[in-house]
Amino acid sequence: MKWVRSSTALLMGATLALTACQGETPAPLTPAPSTGSPTAPVKPRPVGGLETTGRGPEMPAQGAWLGAWVKPTWQTPDGRVGALTAFGEQTGGKVTLAHMFHEWEEDFPGPTENAFQAAQMLQMISWSGADTRSIADGVYDQMIRQRAKAIKDFGVPVLLRWRWEMDRPNLRQSVRSPEDYVAAWKHIRAIFTEEGATNAGWVWCPHVLGFVDSGRNAAAYYPGDDQVDWLCTDVYPGKNYDGFAEQMDTFMAFARQRPRPVVIGEFGVTHDGGPGQRAAWLREARTYIKRHPQIKAVVYFSAKQTKGTEYDSTFDDDPEGLAAYRELARDPYFSAPAPTATPGGPVN
């Protein structure tokens, strides 16, 4: 299973490099009017026994948002929107939550986020990290403050998934210890608070293997209920087709102890498997999610990697898997609408 995440990292790096080569035209972002004092308090928003700290989007009252990250043919804003739209058409369900990755020093929100907003999609931004001790020591404060101001000026609620899968062994050199990670998290979030960027809901997202494998101890990286708006994990079957429920149970045992909604930040079937395995795993995921109302959003990862470590989580050559995913996408449970919000409107 570790190779899946490594290949994903390589895919994201290649995607970002290709974007730079092709050049996304940086359309100007129209700032929304500032909304209140930078230190204006936010109030927790409860829904069905869960609540967030009051930051970011309001969670759906019933069911779950359906989202996706889809590798586009063209690394442009229109290309990314088109890829999500085509994925929705292929799978028979509307993509409500658009997912986007950004490197640590990359500017955002930008043209892609503007395009997603124009398409009326809720957004989750995955933001990578730098050395945690450098962050906590203030080395990147100016850049972090710029990101916070840009998010605030974007003027709509977003989910912000900073340094996801921090528990991965291959990130230890930059993440360092759990204590270092928590200190960096709190430092970044404090700057967002100072700038009044309360439209960003903070998503804490270890890999599910961080709970399956006790040696990784993902729970040690948790910054605290006062610091986290959404709990999250990424889950894949791997070559052995480890069960969705079997893996998720380890994470949900942790999540049930906290009053926060859950988003499955990435999931997908990456290998052919035996006859019917891909379809069976997806049906298991659908059943499991519906049995756990704490899970308020699910985000599919759709990409085909043909260089290096190969995998394919698309449904282009998998009619059985596509049929199973269509059952999920067409299920009314996964049709929760995005909160109504426009630039310049309320951020809470």
Backbone torsions as a table, in degrees:
resi	resn	phi	psi	omega
1	MET	NA	-27.0	-177.5
2	LYS	-62.6	-33.5	-177.5
3	TRP	-63.8	-28.2	-179.6
4	VAL	-62.3	-44.0	-178.3
5	ARG	-70.8	-37.2	178.6
6	SER	-63.0	-42.9	179.8
7	SER	-67.8	-32.8	175.8
8	THR	-62.8	-41.4	178.4
9	ALA	-62.5	-41.5	177.9
10	LEU	-63.8	-39.6	178.8
11	LEU	-61.7	-44.6	-179.4
12	MET	-64.5	-39.5	178.6
13	GLY	-63.2	-41.8	179.5
14	ALA	-65.5	-39.0	178.9
15	THR	-62.0	-44.8	-178.4
16	LEU	-67.3	-37.7	178.8
17	ALA	-65.3	-41.5	179.3
18	LEU	-65.5	-37.3	176.9
19	THR	-59.2	-44.1	-178.9
20	ALA	-64.0	-37.8	-178.8
21	CYS	-69.7	-42.6	-178.2
22	GLN	-78.7	-29.2	174.0
23	GLY	78.8	95.0	170.6
24	GLU	-71.8	122.7	-179.2
25	THR	-65.0	117.3	-174.5
26	PRO	-75.0	84.3	177.1
27	ALA	-62.6	140.6	-178.7
28	PRO	-65.4	137.3	176.9
29	LEU	-86.1	125.8	178.6
30	THR	-82.3	110.0	-176.9
31	PRO	-65.3	141.8	172.5
32	ALA	-85.4	154.7	177.4
33	PRO	-59.1	143.9	177.2
34	SER	-63.0	141.0	-176.3
35	THR	-114.1	88.4	172.6
36	GLY	85.0	-176.7	-178.1
37	SER	-68.6	144.8	176.8
38	PRO	-58.8	-25.0	-178.5
39	THR	-103.7	13.8	179.2
40	ALA	-60.4	131.4	-177.0
41	PRO	-70.4	152.5	173.3
42	VAL	-114.9	148.5	-176.2
43	LYS	-108.3	139.2	176.7
44	PRO	-56.7	144.1	179.2
45	ARG	-116.2	106.9	-178.4
46	PRO	-87.1	144.5	173.5
47	VAL	-145.6	114.7	173.4
48	GLY	55.7	42.0	179.3
49	GLY	86.9	-6.3	175.9
50	LEU	-108.9	165.1	174.1
51	GLU	-159.9	158.3	168.8
52	THR	-109.0	175.7	178.5
53	THR	-74.8	-2.3	-178.6
54	GLY	106.0	0.1	180.0
55	ARG	-98.6	153.7	175.6
56	GLY	76.8	-165.9	-176.3
57	PRO	-73.7	153.8	171.9
58	GLU	-72.2	133.9	180.0
59	MET	-71.3	154.0	177.9
60	PRO	-64.3	140.2	179.4
61	ALA	-70.0	-33.0	179.2
62	GLN	-137.6	149.4	177.5
63	GLY	68.8	-158.8	-175.2
64	ALA	-142.7	149.2	172.0
65	TRP	-71.7	144.9	174.9
66	LEU	-109.0	123.3	-177.3
67	GLY	-131.3	176.4	179.9
68	ALA	-161.6	152.1	159.8
69	TRP	-115.1	124.8	-177.6
70	VAL	-124.4	127.8	178.0
71	LYS	-67.2	119.5	-176.5
72	PRO	-84.9	157.2	173.2
73	THR	-69.7	-38.7	179.3
74	TRP	-118.4	125.9	-176.9
75	GLN	-82.3	61.3	178.1
76	THR	-128.7	162.6	177.6
77	PRO	-54.5	-48.1	178.8
78	ASP	-64.0	-35.9	178.5
79	GLY	-64.3	-38.5	179.4
80	ARG	-69.8	-43.1	176.5
81	VAL	-62.7	-42.7	179.5
82	GLY	-62.1	-37.7	179.4
83	ALA	-65.3	-42.3	178.2
84	LEU	-67.2	-40.4	179.1
85	THR	-63.4	-44.6	179.7
86	ALA	-64.4	-37.9	177.6
87	PHE	-63.5	-42.4	177.4
88	GLY	-62.1	-40.5	178.9
89	GLU	-67.0	-39.9	179.9
90	GLN	-64.9	-39.2	-172.9
91	THR	-96.8	-4.5	174.5
92	GLY	79.4	16.9	179.5
93	GLY	-139.9	148.8	179.1
94	LYS	-76.4	133.6	174.9
95	VAL	-83.1	107.4	-177.6
96	THR	-86.1	-34.8	-174.8
97	LEU	-114.3	112.7	179.6
98	ALA	-91.2	133.4	-177.7
99	HIS	-109.2	139.0	-179.7
100	MET	-142.5	141.1	177.8
101	PHE	-104.0	141.3	174.6
102	HIS	-135.4	137.8	174.5
103	GLU	-70.3	164.8	-172.7
104	TRP	-55.9	-46.3	-174.8
105	GLU	-99.3	13.3	-179.6
106	GLU	-83.4	140.5	178.2
107	ASP	-72.0	138.8	171.8
108	PHE	-165.3	158.0	-6.4
109	PRO	-63.6	155.7	-177.4
110	GLY	-149.0	-151.3	-175.4
111	PRO	-57.1	-39.4	-179.1
112	THR	-66.5	-44.6	178.9
113	GLU	-63.9	-36.8	175.7
114	ASN	-61.5	-41.3	-179.1
115	ALA	-67.0	-41.3	176.5
116	PHE	-62.5	-41.0	180.0
117	GLN	-65.7	-39.9	177.8
118	ALA	-62.8	-29.4	177.1
119	ALA	-85.1	6.0	176.4
120	GLN	62.3	40.3	176.7
121	MET	-103.4	137.5	167.4
122	LEU	-68.4	154.4	-173.3
123	GLN	-131.0	142.5	168.5
124	MET	-120.2	124.5	-179.4
125	ILE	-107.5	121.2	174.9
126	SER	-97.2	118.5	-173.3
127	TRP	-114.9	121.4	-178.1
128	SER	-74.3	-177.9	-173.6
129	GLY	-130.6	171.5	174.9
130	ALA	-115.0	-168.6	176.5
131	ASP	-58.9	123.6	-173.2
132	THR	-63.1	-35.0	-179.0
133	ARG	-69.9	-36.3	176.0
134	SER	-64.3	-39.8	177.8
135	ILE	-62.1	-50.6	-177.4
136	ALA	-64.6	-27.7	179.5
137	ASP	-81.2	-3.6	174.9
138	GLY	92.9	8.2	-176.7
139	VAL	-60.0	-34.7	-174.2
140	TYR	-107.6	18.2	-173.7
141	ASP	-57.8	-42.5	-178.1
142	GLN	-62.7	-43.5	180.0
143	MET	-67.2	-42.2	179.0
144	ILE	-61.9	-40.3	179.3
145	ARG	-64.5	-36.9	176.1
146	GLN	-62.8	-42.0	178.9
147	ARG	-64.7	-40.8	-179.5
148	ALA	-64.1	-44.0	179.0
149	LYS	-63.2	-41.0	-179.1
150	ALA	-65.6	-40.2	177.1
151	ILE	-64.2	-44.1	179.1
152	LYS	-61.3	-45.8	-178.3
153	ASP	-67.9	-23.8	176.2
154	PHE	-59.5	-34.8	165.7
155	GLY	80.3	6.6	177.2
156	VAL	-129.3	154.7	-180.0
157	PRO	-68.3	137.4	176.6
158	VAL	-137.2	158.9	170.2
159	LEU	-97.4	131.3	-177.4
160	LEU	-117.6	112.2	-176.0
161	ARG	-105.1	87.5	-176.6
162	TRP	-81.9	135.1	177.1
163	ARG	39.3	65.4	177.2
164	TRP	-65.8	157.0	178.7
165	GLU	54.4	40.2	-178.9
166	MET	-62.6	-16.4	-178.0
167	ASP	-83.6	-4.1	-178.2
168	ARG	-64.8	133.7	-180.0
169	PRO	-57.5	-32.6	-177.5
170	ASN	-75.2	-3.4	176.3
171	LEU	-103.7	2.9	-172.6
172	ARG	-60.6	-31.6	-177.2
173	GLN	-64.8	-34.5	-179.8
174	SER	-97.5	-34.9	179.4
175	VAL	-75.4	-33.7	-178.8
176	ARG	64.5	-124.1	-175.1
177	SER	-96.4	163.8	173.1
178	PRO	-55.0	-38.6	-179.8
179	GLU	-64.3	-39.9	178.1
180	ASP	-65.6	-41.3	179.5
181	TYR	-62.4	-46.6	-179.1
182	VAL	-62.9	-40.4	179.3
183	ALA	-63.2	-41.0	178.8
184	ALA	-66.6	-44.0	177.5
185	TRP	-55.0	-51.5	-177.4
186	LYS	-63.2	-35.3	-179.7
187	HIS	-66.4	-45.8	-179.8
188	ILE	-65.4	-46.2	-177.6
189	ARG	-63.6	-34.7	178.8
190	ALA	-63.9	-38.3	178.4
191	ILE	-66.7	-41.2	175.8
192	PHE	-60.2	-38.3	178.2
193	THR	-65.7	-44.2	178.9
194	GLU	-59.0	-35.8	-178.6
195	GLU	-85.7	-4.5	179.1
196	GLY	76.4	23.6	-178.3
197	ALA	-85.6	58.7	-177.5
198	THR	-81.6	-0.3	173.5
199	ASN	-78.9	-3.6	175.0
200	ALA	-95.5	118.4	173.8
201	GLY	-92.2	125.7	-171.0
202	TRP	-85.7	124.2	-174.5
203	VAL	-110.5	117.8	178.2
204	TRP	-97.4	119.0	-166.5
205	CYS	-137.3	82.5	169.6
206	PRO	-75.1	166.5	172.9
207	HIS	-76.9	148.3	-179.7
208	VAL	-61.0	-27.5	178.1
209	LEU	-64.5	-19.6	175.5
210	GLY	-66.9	-14.7	175.3
211	PHE	-108.0	-32.4	176.3
212	VAL	-65.8	-43.5	-179.3
213	ASP	-96.1	106.0	-176.3
214	SER	-61.8	-23.2	-180.0
215	GLY	-68.7	-20.7	179.6
216	ARG	-85.4	-27.4	171.5
217	ASN	50.0	55.9	-178.3
218	ALA	-58.7	-31.6	-177.1
219	ALA	-60.3	-25.9	-179.1
220	ALA	-66.5	-18.9	-178.9
221	TYR	-89.2	2.3	-176.0
222	TYR	-72.2	124.4	-176.0
223	PRO	-76.9	-16.0	-179.8
224	GLY	119.9	152.9	-177.9
225	ASP	-61.1	-29.7	-179.9
226	ASP	-75.7	-11.0	-176.1
227	GLN	-107.2	-14.3	-171.1
228	VAL	-119.3	131.4	177.4
229	ASP	-96.7	-37.6	-179.9
230	TRP	-131.5	134.4	168.6
231	LEU	-85.5	155.0	-173.4
232	CYS	-156.8	154.0	168.1
233	THR	-153.1	158.8	175.6
234	ASP	-110.4	134.6	-175.2
235	VAL	-140.6	129.6	178.3
236	TYR	-133.5	156.2	178.9
237	PRO	-77.5	-26.6	-175.1
238	GLY	69.9	-178.2	-177.7
239	LYS	-65.3	-28.9	-177.7
240	ASN	-85.8	-2.7	-177.8
241	TYR	53.4	53.9	172.8
242	ASP	-61.4	137.6	-172.8
243	GLY	-62.5	143.7	176.7
244	PHE	-61.5	-50.2	-177.2
245	ALA	-64.3	-43.2	-179.3
246	GLU	-56.7	-42.7	-179.8
247	GLN	-74.8	-46.3	-175.5
248	MET	-65.2	-30.0	179.9
249	ASP	-57.4	-35.5	-178.8
250	THR	-67.7	-37.7	178.1
251	PHE	-74.3	-43.3	-177.0
252	MET	-65.6	-26.5	174.5
253	ALA	-61.1	-35.8	174.5
254	PHE	-73.9	-46.0	-174.3
255	ALA	-64.7	-35.4	-177.7
256	ARG	-63.9	-19.3	179.5
257	GLN	-83.4	0.1	-176.5
258	ARG	-130.6	141.9	-173.2
259	PRO	-85.5	39.6	-175.2
260	ARG	-113.6	146.0	174.0
261	PRO	-68.0	159.2	-177.8
262	VAL	-116.5	137.9	169.2
263	VAL	-120.3	130.9	170.5
264	ILE	-83.7	104.1	-169.8
265	GLY	-69.7	-31.4	176.8
266	GLU	-150.4	134.7	166.9
267	PHE	-152.0	156.3	-178.6
268	GLY	173.8	157.1	176.5
269	VAL	-98.2	119.4	-166.4
270	THR	-107.5	-12.4	-177.7
271	HIS	-132.1	159.4	-179.2
272	ASP	-61.8	-44.5	-177.5
273	GLY	67.5	-170.4	176.4
274	GLY	-80.8	177.0	179.1
275	PRO	-55.0	122.6	176.0
276	GLY	79.1	-1.1	-175.7
277	GLN	-66.0	-42.2	-179.4
278	ARG	-61.7	-46.5	-179.6
279	ALA	-63.7	-41.7	-178.7
280	ALA	-64.0	-40.3	-179.4
281	TRP	-64.6	-41.4	179.4
282	LEU	-67.8	-37.4	177.1
283	ARG	-67.6	-36.4	175.9
284	GLU	-63.1	-40.6	178.5
285	ALA	-61.7	-46.8	-179.8
286	ARG	-58.4	-47.8	-179.0
287	THR	-62.6	-43.0	-177.5
288	TYR	-64.4	-46.8	-177.8
289	ILE	-60.2	-42.1	-179.0
290	LYS	-67.9	-24.9	178.1
291	ARG	-81.9	-8.5	-176.4
292	HIS	-125.5	87.1	-176.5
293	PRO	-65.0	-9.1	173.6
294	GLN	-67.5	-23.4	177.9
295	ILE	-80.4	111.5	-173.4
296	LYS	-109.0	-2.3	178.5
297	ALA	-159.4	144.1	176.9
298	VAL	-135.7	136.0	-172.8
299	VAL	-127.9	113.0	-179.3
300	TYR	-79.8	144.7	177.2
301	PHE	-109.9	111.1	-173.8
302	SER	-117.7	111.1	-179.8
303	ALA	-161.3	155.0	175.3
304	LYS	-120.4	121.1	-179.8
305	GLN	-110.2	118.4	-175.6
306	THR	-112.7	-5.6	178.7
307	LYS	-114.2	144.1	-177.8
308	GLY	71.3	-131.6	175.7
309	THR	-73.8	118.5	-174.2
310	GLU	-89.7	142.1	171.2
311	TYR	-159.5	163.7	-178.9
312	ASP	-150.4	106.4	178.1
313	SER	-102.1	12.6	175.4
314	THR	-82.3	174.9	178.3
315	PHE	-114.1	16.9	-174.0
316	ASP	-62.1	-34.9	-179.1
317	ASP	-119.9	31.7	-174.9
318	ASP	-140.4	76.7	-178.4
319	PRO	-62.0	-34.0	179.3
320	GLU	-67.8	-45.5	177.8
321	GLY	-63.9	-39.6	178.1
322	LEU	-61.9	-42.7	178.9
323	ALA	-61.0	-39.9	179.3
324	ALA	-68.1	-41.8	179.4
325	TYR	-68.2	-34.6	176.8
326	ARG	-61.3	-34.9	176.7
327	GLU	-60.7	-40.2	176.9
328	LEU	-68.5	-50.2	-174.2
329	ALA	-64.1	-30.9	-178.3
330	ARG	-91.1	-5.5	178.4
331	ASP	-69.5	125.9	-180.0
332	PRO	-54.6	-23.7	179.9
333	TYR	-59.8	-30.5	-176.3
334	PHE	-100.8	23.9	-179.8
335	SER	-110.8	21.0	177.6
336	ALA	-57.7	128.6	-177.4
337	PRO	-77.3	156.0	174.4
338	ALA	-70.9	149.3	175.0
339	PRO	-58.9	143.2	177.6
340	THR	-72.9	121.9	179.2
341	ALA	-160.7	139.9	176.3
342	THR	-132.5	153.3	177.3
343	PRO	-52.6	132.3	-177.9
344	GLY	93.5	-10.9	180.0
345	GLY	-90.2	-170.1	-178.4
346	PRO	-67.2	147.4	179.4
347	VAL	-106.3	0.7	179.0
348	ASN	-119.1	NA	NA
